Amino acid sequence: MTAARRTRAQLRGRGLRAAFACAMIAGTAMGLAFPLVSIGLEFMTGSGFIVGLNAFVGAAATVICTLVTPKLFSLGPPRRIVAAAAMVAATAFAAFPLFDNVAAWFVLRLIFGVAITFLFLGSEIWINQLAPRSRRGRILGMYSALLAGGFGLGSLIFGAVHARLELGFLAGALIIAASIPI
């Protein structure tokens, strides 16, 4: 293997590890956010309808993002878009406990949903670009396992902090912020 090929392979490996980390962070954030926001709204309103409507807003954000993702990621370096999305998601997540207002939580859920979806989709695009055809199935399998593991880790964190919602939001914001330098 030539030095240039070895360097390309090393860069590809670093890129894949970074994309895997972003996928796991996105999974952890979503695994923590789903129950945390739902329980917070339940405490605030006592309404299952409001909780469900808020969950719909998060899902709608994901659908909206998938429609604009190709255009957005063609505008500039994907790493900058992913880093910006992580900053916005971390900020929105940290802001939830600052508001005792249902309308604010809907806006924050929309902002968080858009930003975390761009982080998630960015890592997926990144992995698909870097994975060599001969190993793409294995690499996507690892990606899926890490994303699912992130969901599980988010649920474990929720289990540890559920009685202190603000601690959960802070932990989630810090976890998301960890993806910015990646």
Phi, psi and chi 1 to 4 in degrees:
 res  aa     phi    psi   chi1   chi2   chi3   chi4
   1 MET       -  131.3 -176.6 -178.5  -74.9      -
   2 THR   -74.5  164.1   67.6      -      -      -
   3 ALA   -62.7  -38.8      -      -      -      -
   4 ALA   -65.3  -41.5      -      -      -      -
   5 ARG   -65.4  -40.4  -99.0 -167.7  164.7  163.6
   6 ARG   -63.5  -41.4 -157.0  171.2   20.9 -105.7
   7 THR   -64.1  -43.0  -59.0      -      -      -
   8 ARG   -61.8  -41.7  -81.9 -164.6  -53.2  -89.6
   9 ALA   -65.4  -38.8      -      -      -      -
  10 GLN   -65.9  -43.2  -71.0  170.1  -23.0      -
  11 LEU   -63.8  -40.5  -71.3  173.3      -      -
  12 ARG   -62.6  -43.4  175.7  179.7  -76.4  152.6
  13 GLY   -62.2  -43.5      -      -      -      -
  14 ARG   -62.8  -42.7  -79.9 -177.6   27.6 -157.8
  15 GLY   -62.7  -42.2      -      -      -      -
  16 LEU   -65.1  -42.0  -76.3  170.3      -      -
  17 ARG   -62.6  -39.7  -74.3 -171.4  -63.4  -82.8
  18 ALA   -65.8  -43.5      -      -      -      -
  19 ALA   -65.2  -39.6      -      -      -      -
  20 PHE   -60.5  -42.5  -73.9  153.8      -      -
  21 ALA   -63.0  -42.5      -      -      -      -
  22 CYS   -63.2  -40.3  -75.0      -      -      -
  23 ALA   -63.4  -43.2      -      -      -      -
  24 MET   -66.6  -39.2 -175.5  152.6 -171.4      -
  25 ILE   -64.5  -43.4  -72.4  168.3      -      -
  26 ALA   -62.0  -43.1      -      -      -      -
  27 GLY   -62.5  -42.2      -      -      -      -
  28 THR   -63.2  -43.9  -57.8      -      -      -
  29 ALA   -62.0  -43.3      -      -      -      -
  30 MET   -69.2  -40.4  -71.8 -174.6  -84.2      -
  31 GLY   -63.7  -28.6      -      -      -      -
  32 LEU   -86.0  -40.0  178.3   57.9      -      -
  33 ALA   -66.8  -42.0      -      -      -      -
  34 PHE   -56.3  -55.1  -64.4  159.1      -      -
  35 PRO   -73.8  -32.8   24.0  -31.4      -      -
  36 LEU   -64.8  -46.9 -158.0   57.3      -      -
  37 VAL   -67.5  -41.0  172.0      -      -      -
  38 SER   -62.0  -46.6  -63.9      -      -      -
  39 ILE   -66.1  -41.3  -65.3  -64.3      -      -
  40 GLY   -59.0  -44.8      -      -      -      -
  41 LEU   -67.6  -36.3  -83.0  172.0      -      -
  42 GLU   -62.2  -44.1 -177.9   70.0   26.1      -
  43 PHE   -61.6  -39.5  -73.2  158.1      -      -
  44 MET   -73.1  -39.7 -157.5 -177.3  -48.2      -
  45 THR  -117.3  -28.1   67.0      -      -      -
  46 GLY    70.5   13.2      -      -      -      -
  47 SER  -112.3  117.0  170.0      -      -      -
  48 GLY   -65.6  -31.3      -      -      -      -
  49 PHE   -63.1  -44.5  176.8   76.6      -      -
  50 ILE   -64.3  -42.5  -65.6  -64.9      -      -
  51 VAL   -60.0  -45.6  171.1      -      -      -
  52 GLY   -65.3  -39.9      -      -      -      -
  53 LEU   -64.1  -39.7 -164.9   57.4      -      -
  54 ASN   -65.8  -39.7 -171.5  -89.6      -      -
  55 ALA   -62.5  -37.2      -      -      -      -
  56 PHE   -61.0  -39.8  169.6   77.4      -      -
  57 VAL   -61.3  -41.7  167.4      -      -      -
  58 GLY   -62.5  -42.4      -      -      -      -
  59 ALA   -67.4  -39.6      -      -      -      -
  60 ALA   -62.4  -37.4      -      -      -      -
  61 ALA   -60.0  -40.1      -      -      -      -
  62 THR   -64.5  -44.2  -60.1      -      -      -
  63 VAL   -64.1  -43.4  171.3      -      -      -
  64 ILE   -59.6  -44.1  -68.5  165.7      -      -
  65 CYS   -61.5  -41.3  -73.0      -      -      -
  66 THR   -64.0  -25.2   58.3      -      -      -
  67 LEU   -75.3  -29.8  -62.1  173.7      -      -
  68 VAL  -106.9   -5.2  -61.0      -      -      -
  69 THR   -57.2  -48.9  -64.3      -      -      -
  70 PRO   -57.6  -43.2  -23.8   33.4      -      -
  71 LYS   -66.1  -45.4 -179.5   65.9  176.1  167.4
  72 LEU   -61.0  -46.7  177.7   68.5      -      -
  73 PHE   -74.0  -10.7  -81.3   90.1      -      -
  74 SER   -88.2   -9.4   70.7      -      -      -
  75 LEU   -81.4  -21.2  -63.9  177.1      -      -
  76 GLY  -168.7 -177.0      -      -      -      -
  77 PRO   -60.9  126.7  -18.1   27.6      -      -
  78 PRO   -56.3  -33.5  -26.2   34.5      -      -
  79 ARG   -62.8  -34.3   69.1 -179.8  178.2  -85.6
  80 ARG   -70.6  -39.0  -72.7 -166.7 -178.4  141.3
  81 ILE   -65.8  -42.8  -65.2  163.8      -      -
  82 VAL   -64.3  -43.3  168.0      -      -      -
  83 ALA   -63.7  -42.3      -      -      -      -
  84 ALA   -64.2  -41.3      -      -      -      -
  85 ALA   -61.9  -40.8      -      -      -      -
  86 ALA   -63.9  -40.8      -      -      -      -
  87 MET   -62.2  -45.4  -76.8 -171.7  -93.3      -
  88 VAL   -65.3  -44.0  170.8      -      -      -
  89 ALA   -62.7  -43.8      -      -      -      -
  90 ALA   -63.9  -41.9      -      -      -      -
  91 THR   -65.4  -45.7  -57.1      -      -      -
  92 ALA   -62.6  -41.9      -      -      -      -
  93 PHE   -63.8  -42.2 -152.2   64.1      -      -
  94 ALA   -67.3  -23.9      -      -      -      -
  95 ALA   -80.3  -20.4      -      -      -      -
  96 PHE   -50.3  -52.7  -84.2   96.8      -      -
  97 PRO   -70.2   -7.9   19.1  -25.9      -      -
  98 LEU   -77.9  -14.3  -58.5  176.6      -      -
  99 PHE  -119.0  133.4  -64.0   94.8      -      -
 100 ASP  -111.3   51.2 -168.4   20.6      -      -
 101 ASN  -141.5  123.7  178.4  -61.5      -      -
 102 VAL   -61.9  -41.7  174.2      -      -      -
 103 ALA   -61.3  -40.6      -      -      -      -
 104 ALA   -63.1  -38.3      -      -      -      -
 105 TRP   -66.9  -30.9  -81.9   47.3      -      -
 106 PHE   -68.1  -43.7  -88.0   81.3      -      -
 107 VAL   -64.1  -44.8  171.6      -      -      -
 108 LEU   -63.8  -37.7  -72.2  170.1      -      -
 109 ARG   -64.0  -39.4 -178.3   67.9  176.6 -104.6
 110 LEU   -65.7  -47.7 -179.8   66.2      -      -
 111 ILE   -62.4  -48.1  -67.5  167.6      -      -
 112 PHE   -60.8  -44.1  173.5   77.0      -      -
 113 GLY   -60.3  -44.0      -      -      -      -
 114 VAL   -63.6  -49.0  166.9      -      -      -
 115 ALA   -65.6  -44.4      -      -      -      -
 116 ILE   -70.1  -29.7 -154.7   69.5      -      -
 117 THR   -67.6  -40.3  -61.0      -      -      -
 118 PHE   -65.7  -35.9  -76.6  133.7      -      -
 119 LEU   -63.9  -46.7  178.5   63.3      -      -
 120 PHE   -63.2  -50.5  163.3   69.7      -      -
 121 LEU   -66.8  -36.2  -69.3  174.7      -      -
 122 GLY   -61.1  -42.6      -      -      -      -
 123 SER   -66.7  -36.3   69.2      -      -      -
 124 GLU   -67.9  -43.2 -167.0  167.8  -73.2      -
 125 ILE   -62.2  -44.3  -69.6  166.5      -      -
 126 TRP   -57.6  -46.9 -160.6   -3.3      -      -
 127 ILE   -64.6  -42.9  -71.9  167.4      -      -
 128 ASN   -64.4  -33.1  -84.2  -51.6      -      -
 129 GLN   -72.8  -34.8  -72.3  176.3  -20.6      -
 130 LEU   -89.8  -24.4  -67.9  174.1      -      -
 131 ALA   -71.9  122.6      -      -      -      -
 132 PRO   -67.1  145.9   10.6  -12.6      -      -
 133 ARG   -52.7  -38.7  -75.2 -175.7 -171.6  -97.6
 134 SER   -68.2  -19.7   62.3      -      -      -
 135 ARG  -122.7    9.1  -64.5 -179.3   44.4 -144.3
 136 ARG   -59.1  -42.7 -175.2  163.2  -74.8  146.0
 137 GLY   -61.4  -45.7      -      -      -      -
 138 ARG   -64.6  -43.0 -179.4  178.7  -58.7  150.7
 139 ILE   -66.8  -41.0  -71.3  170.9      -      -
 140 LEU   -68.0  -32.0  -72.3  173.4      -      -
 141 GLY   -64.4  -42.0      -      -      -      -
 142 MET   -64.4  -41.4  -70.2  174.1   12.1      -
 143 TYR   -59.5  -46.5  159.6   78.0      -      -
 144 SER   -63.1  -40.9  -63.0      -      -      -
 145 ALA   -64.4  -41.2      -      -      -      -
 146 LEU   -68.6  -39.1  -72.3  168.3      -      -
 147 LEU   -62.8  -46.3 -178.1   65.3      -      -
 148 ALA   -64.2  -40.1      -      -      -      -
 149 GLY   -61.2  -36.2      -      -      -      -
 150 GLY   -62.9  -42.3      -      -      -      -
 151 PHE   -59.2  -43.9  -87.4   98.7      -      -
 152 GLY   -64.2  -41.7      -      -      -      -
 153 LEU   -63.7  -40.9 -179.1   58.3      -      -
 154 GLY   -59.9  -40.4      -      -      -      -
 155 SER   -66.7  -38.1  -63.4      -      -      -
 156 LEU   -64.0  -42.2  -75.5  173.0      -      -
 157 ILE   -62.6  -43.1  -66.0  168.0      -      -
 158 PHE   -59.1  -43.8  173.5   74.3      -      -
 159 GLY   -59.5  -32.6      -      -      -      -
 160 ALA   -79.4  -27.0      -      -      -      -
 161 VAL  -119.3    4.0  -59.0      -      -      -
 162 HIS   -55.3  -28.6   74.2  -82.7      -      -
 163 ALA   -75.3  -18.6      -      -      -      -
 164 ARG  -122.7   82.8  -58.2 -114.2   -8.3 -124.5
 165 LEU   -56.9  -40.8  -67.0 -178.8      -      -
 166 GLU   -62.2  -33.2   54.3  -76.8  -26.3      -
 167 LEU   -66.1  -38.6 -176.8   59.8      -      -
 168 GLY   -63.9  -42.0      -      -      -      -
 169 PHE   -66.0  -39.3  -76.1  112.1      -      -
 170 LEU   -65.4  -45.3  175.9   62.0      -      -
 171 ALA   -60.0  -44.3      -      -      -      -
 172 GLY   -62.2  -43.4      -      -      -      -
 173 ALA   -62.3  -40.8      -      -      -      -
 174 LEU   -67.3  -39.6  -69.0  173.3      -      -
 175 ILE   -63.3  -44.8  -70.2  166.2      -      -
 176 ILE   -64.1  -43.2  -62.1  164.1      -      -
 177 ALA   -61.0  -25.9      -      -      -      -
 178 ALA   -62.7  -21.6      -      -      -      -
 179 SER   -81.7  -13.8   67.4      -      -      -
 180 ILE   -60.4  -50.3  -64.5  168.3      -      -
 181 PRO   -71.7  -18.1   20.0  -26.6      -      -
 182 ILE   -65.4      -  -65.8  172.6      -      -
